[in-house]
Amino acid sequence: MSVTNGDPARKRRRGLRATVALVSMAMAMLAGGTTIPAAAVPVPQQDSFYQPPDGFAAQEVGTILRSREVQLAALTVLPLSVRSWQLLYRSTDLFGQPTAAVTTVILPVGADPNRSRPLVSLQFYYDSASIDCSPSFVLRQGAGLPGVEGIHSQSELIAIAALISQGWAISVPDYEGLDGHLAVAEEPGYMTLDGIRTAERFEPLGLDGANTPVALWGYSGGGMGSGWAAQMQPSYAPELNVKGAALGAPVSDVESLLHVNGSMFSSLIGIGVSSLYNAYPKFREVTDQYLTTEGKALMNRTNSQCLPRNALTQMFTDYQRILTIPIAQYLALPEIREVFDATVLGQHTPTAPLFIYQGVLDEAVPIWTTDRLNQQWCADGASIVYKRDHLSEHLTLPSLGMADTFNWLKSRLATDAPDQIGCRTENVVSMLADFNALLTQIEINLNATFGALGFPIGPRER
């Protein structure tokens, strides 16, 4: 752990203020009160920063169109002691057309921008069809109650603290783009890779351009985004120096999520279908023919809400009731089948080393889909360490698998890291049932705690 030294009394005062603020916010949320101030920053739909300037389509992918320095915060009120900026950049959509996206880039506050360093692209599992749930917004101080609605993304701050503690730079792309395209084909890969290109060009980060060692990391929806980036990188961004990609419970087959229909995870169906409904015109046109009035209202409501609200309001929903034909018949329609087939990962093979981890008891992402992806990529020459955790399920693996994954990332980004050759599958009771992983998890948690209380973490380089 690396915590900057300073005046102890000042630290105690700052820690006390932060703690009081957190407790006050939590009490207000539980009581349904209004003591949390309204958003001091506009939501993305009302923020002109997110709108690309005229003529942007003529720029090459990865070009910075607009930038601004921002303050990040835990729970939107506890400022984090990091340097952070938002970058609007030129990218490509799922149809291969010019579009724009935003990434949040982060540097340790004690970093010397004249020193080069690795870059980690961290894909959040924000899993929402609304741009107002994007990481670039919910991480900002002053996002207020609208930002708190994306509170599940705050758990990713633990991963950010871990990465910052190493002195690395971070890119957190809004890989669902300006239209909330979750679960679509290719676009998450374009936007993640172009976000890396953009970060490498942003002078305040002090990166070494395309020579910068790069790693990808994401879990669940973020694992899906990272998976698209990993498999598209050799053809779309071959100049990037990608040292490895860590994919946790990647959603490699969107249709497989239909098994959660009627369960506590059933909202994943509504979120995924509403996103595909927005993204693919033919999918929308055909779906409209078979949606009930209730179904159309559900699509509209899902599109305007973040994951936590959708998860609570659509828990145990049977989606058959929003269709006028059986689900199996709906899936067999050519326009629907074409889209679901296009969203399956594995059609191309990554050349960078991979670390894939999955809970055998995962209730949301079926283990067989990740087994199949691993087997398919290995058969095509990929290098993969695949860990099957027999204790964890979908909601616990992000925590229990974090330290082991982080240690793998450190090994890949180390100077003169040895090549990872071949494929290896490990069945473990728990990814945390390892002494080194346990020590790393303690260090990660301490850094995250100090970071949430406003203390600088990471090396002091100046």
N, C-alpha and C positions, 0 to 999 in steps of 0.2 A: 504493500500500500504506500502511496505517496501523497501526503497531505502537506500543503505549504505551511511553514511555520509563521507565527505572527504573535501579536499581543494576546496573551491568554484571557485577560479580562474582556477585551474586545470580542474575542471569539465567543465567550460565554454570553455576552449581551446579544450578539447576533443570533446565536443558537436559540436563546430564550425567545427573541422576537419571532424567529421562524417557527418555533414550536407553537407559540400562541396563535400565530396566523393559521397554521395547519389545523389546530384543534378548533378554532373558530369556524373555519371553512367546513370541517367535517360536521360540526354541530348544526350549522346552517343547512347543510345538505340533508342530514337526517331529519331535521325538523321541518323541512320544506320551506324554510325562511328565505328572506331576500337580502341577507346581509352581505352576500358576495356581490361585488359591484358588477354592473352590466359590462359587456365586452368593451374594452377600451380600444380594441382593434377590430376592424370590420371583418365579417366572415368572407371567405374567398369569393363567393358569388357577388359580393358588393365591393370588392377590393380591386381597383384598377391595375394593381401590380400584376395580377394573374392574367391580364389580357395582353396577348402578344401585339407588338407594334406593327403598323402597316409595313408590308414588304418583308416580313420576317421569313417567309417561305423561301426567299432567294438565298438565305444564309445556309451555310453547311451545318450538318447535325452537330450538336454540342456547342454551338455558338451561344455565348452569354448575351441575352437580349435585355436583361435588366437585373440589377442587384441592389440589395439593401442589407445593412447590418440590423440584426434583431436580438432581442433578449429572450432566452429560453427560460422556462420555469417548470418546476414540478407542480402538478395540480393547478397550473396557470397562475399561481400566486407566490411560489417560493423560488426566487431567482437562482439560476445556476451560474456558477462562476466559470464560464467558458466564453470563448469568442465564437460567434455564430452569425451566419449570413444566409439570406435566401437568394437563390439564383433562378431566374426565369430563363429557360434555354430552348433552343430549337431541337425538336425531336421528330419522330415518325409515328403515325397511328397504325391501327391494326390493318388498314387497307393500303398501307405504304404511302400515305399522303402526309405532307408537312403539318406538324402541330407543335404545340409548346407544352412544357411541363415545368414544375418547380422542384428544386431540391434544396434541402437545408444542409449546409456544410458547417462543420464544427471543428474547432481547434482548441487544444488545452490553453488555458489563459496564460500559462507560463511558457508556452512554446516560442521558440525563436524562429520566425518565418524564413530566416536565411538558411535554416537547416532543412534538408529533405527528410521525408518520413513516409511510411506506408499509408495507404488510404483504404479504409474499409467501407464498402457500400452496404448499409444496413437497411433491409427492407422490412418495414413494419407489417404486422398483421392487422391493418386497420379495417379490412373486410367490409367496406361500405360503398354504396353506389352514389353517395353524395360527396361532392367536392369539399363541403364544409366539415367533413370528418378527416380531411387530409392531415398527415403528420405536420406539415409546414404550419398549419393553423393551431392544432391542439397543443403543440409544444410551446407556443408563444406565451410570454407573460402578458396578461391583460386579455386573454381570450375569453375569460369569464365563463358563465354557465354554458354557452354554446361550445366552448372548448372542453369543458368538463364532461360533456356528453360523450366525447371520445375518450373517456377515462381509461379504457382498456389499453390504449396506446401508451399510457404513462408507465406501464410495466416495462416497456422497452428502454426506459431511462436506466434500468439496471445494466443492460447491455451497453448503453452509451458510456456509463461510468466505467465499465470494465475496459472498453476500448480507449477511452481518454487516459486511463491510468497508465497505459503503455506509451503515451505521447503520440498516438496515431491521429491522423485526420479522419473525419467521418463524413460520408455523404448519405443523407436520408432522403431518397427521392419520393415524390408523390407519384409512384409508378402506375397508379390508376388514371393519371392524366387529369385534364380539366373537366372531364365528363364522368368521372367515377366508374371507369371500365374495369371492374373486378372480373376475374376468371375468363377474360378474353384471350385469344391466341396472339402471341408474338409481341403485342404492344408493351406489356410489362418489361420484356427484354430490351426493346428499343429504348424505353425511357430510363431504365436502370443503367444501361451501358452509356447512353448519352449524358446521363447525370454524372457518371465517372469522368467522361471526357470534359465536361463542363468544369468539374472540380479541379481537374488537372490544369486547366487554363486560367483558373482564378488566382491572380497574383498574390493576394493576401495569405493564401494557404502555403505558399512557398514550395509547392510540389515540383517534382522533377519531370514534368510533362508525361509523355507516354512511357518513360522509364520508371515511373512510380510503381513500386510493388503494390498490387491490388488484391483484396479478398472480398468475397461476397458472403453475406450471412442473412438468413431469414428463416422464420418458423411459420408453418401453416400457410396462410395466404402469402406471407412474406417468403416462405420457402418456395411457393409456386412462382412468385415473381423472380426470385433468385435462380430458380431452375430454368426459367425461360431465358434469363440473361446468360447463364452458363452454357446452355446449348446453342445459343445464337451468337455468342462472342466470336468463335472462330471465323464465321463468315461476315458478320456485321461490324465487328470491331476488333479485327485481328491484331491491330497495333497495341492494344492494351496488354500490360504485363500482369496478367491474372495469375496469381500464385495458388489460388484455391477457392473453393466455394463450399460453404456449409449449409446444407438444406435440412431443416427439421420438419418432419411430417409434411412434406410437400404435397400439395393437392395436384397430383399428376393426372387425375381423371375426374373432371368436374361432375360427370354423370354419376359417378360412384357415390356422391354425396346424397343421392336420392334415398339411400338406405336409412337416413336419419328421419324420414318422414314420420311425423307423429311423435317424435321423441323430444327430449329437452334441447337437442341441437337442431331442431327442425327449421329454425330461422335461416340456416345456411342455404336452404333451398330457395326461400323467398329472396334472399339477398343475391344469390347467384343468378337466378332466373331474371330478376328485375334488371340486373346489370347487362345480361345478354340481350334482354328486351330493349334496353337503351342503345346498345352498341350495334346490333345487326338489324338493318331495316327489314329484311325478309323474315327474320325470326320474329320480329315484332308484328309484322303484318299477319302472319299465319297464327301466331299466339292470340292475337286480338279476336280471331274468329271463334276461338274456343274458350275464352275467358268468360266467366260469369261476371255480373256486375260487382259482386264482392271481390272477385279476382282482380279486376281493373283497379278498384280502390286500394287493394293490398299492394299492387305494383307501385302505385303513386305514393302511398304512405311509406313503403320501404325505401324508395328512392330519396326520401327527404330526411331519413333518420340514420344515426350511427349504429354500430353493432350492438352496444348494450341495450338500447331501447328496442331494437328489432328482436334481440334475443329474448327479452322479457315478454314482449307482446305477442310473439309468434311461437312461444314454447308449446310443444305438443300439438301444433297445428297439423291437420291432415290436408295436404294440398290438393287431394283429389276433389275436394268440395269446391275448388275455384275453377275447375275445368268442366266442360260439358261432355267430354269424352274421357275414356279411361286413360290413365297416365301412360301405360304401355303403348296405346294407340297414338297418343300425342308424340311420344318419343320416336315413333316410326315414321312420322311425316318427313319427307325428304329435306325440307328447309330446316327442320329442327335437328334431324340426324346429322346434317352437314356441319352445323355449328358445334355440336357436342363432339363430333369426331375431330374437328380442327383444334379443339382446346385440350387435347391429350398431349401431355409431355412425353418426350422420348423419340420424336421423329428425327432428331439430330443428336449427335453425341458430343458432349463437352470434351475439350482437350486438356483443360485445367484439372488438377487433382480435386477430388470430391470427398466430403465427409457428410454422410447421410445418416440421420438418426430418427427413430420412429418408435412410439410406444406400441407394443403388441396388443395392449388392451384399449387402444385408441377407439373411442366411440364415434368420432366424427370422420377422420380420414382412415379408411380401411387399410389394414396392414398389407393386404395382398396387392394393393396398388403400388405401394412403395417397394415391396419385394419384386414385383414385375419390372418396375422402372430400373431398379438396381441390376437385375438380371439382363435386361435389354441393353443397358449402357455397357455393362461389363463384357457382354458378348461382342460388342462393337469396339472394344479396345480401351474403354475408359479406365481410369485408376480411381478406385473407390474404397474407402473405409466405411463400412455400413454397420451401425450399431442398432440392434433390436433390444429395446428395453422392456423387460417382462414385468416390471412393477408399475410403470407409469401409464397414464392415459393422456388424453389430449390436453387437459388443463394443467396437469402437473409437470409434464415433460419440459416446458419452457424453463422452469426453475431447476428441476433435477438434472437436466441435460446441459445446462448453460456452462458450467465449469469445464466439463470434458470437451465441449465444443470450443470454448475459448482457448484451452490449452492446445488444441489442434491448430487453431488459427495462429497462435504464437509460433508454433513450430513451422508453419508454412511461410510466415513473414519474417522469420529469422534470417539474418545474413548467411548466405551460403547454405541454405536449407537443403538437405539431401532430397533427391527425387523420390516421390511416392510412386511405387511401381506395383501394378497388378491390382487385384481386388481381394478384399478380406471382409468377411462377415463375422461379427461377434455378437453372440447372444449373451446379454448380461442381465443380472437381477435388477440392477439400477446403475445408471451412468454415474450416479453420485457415490456408489459403493466402491470408491477407490480413494486411497489416502491423499494422493496428489490433487484429485478433483475436489475433495472435501476442503483441503487447505485453500485451494483457489476460490471455492465458493465463499468461504469466510472472508477472504480478501475482497472479493467482488461486492459482497453485502456491506462491508465496512465502507468501501469507496462510495457506494450508492447512497448510504446514509449520510456521510459527510457531504457529498455533493448536493443532496436534497436540502441540507441545512446551510448551503451557501458557501461552503469551504472549497477552495481550489483543489483539484486533484490532478495527478499527473506530474511529470518531471518539471523542475524549474530550470529552464535552459538559458535564462537571461536575468 
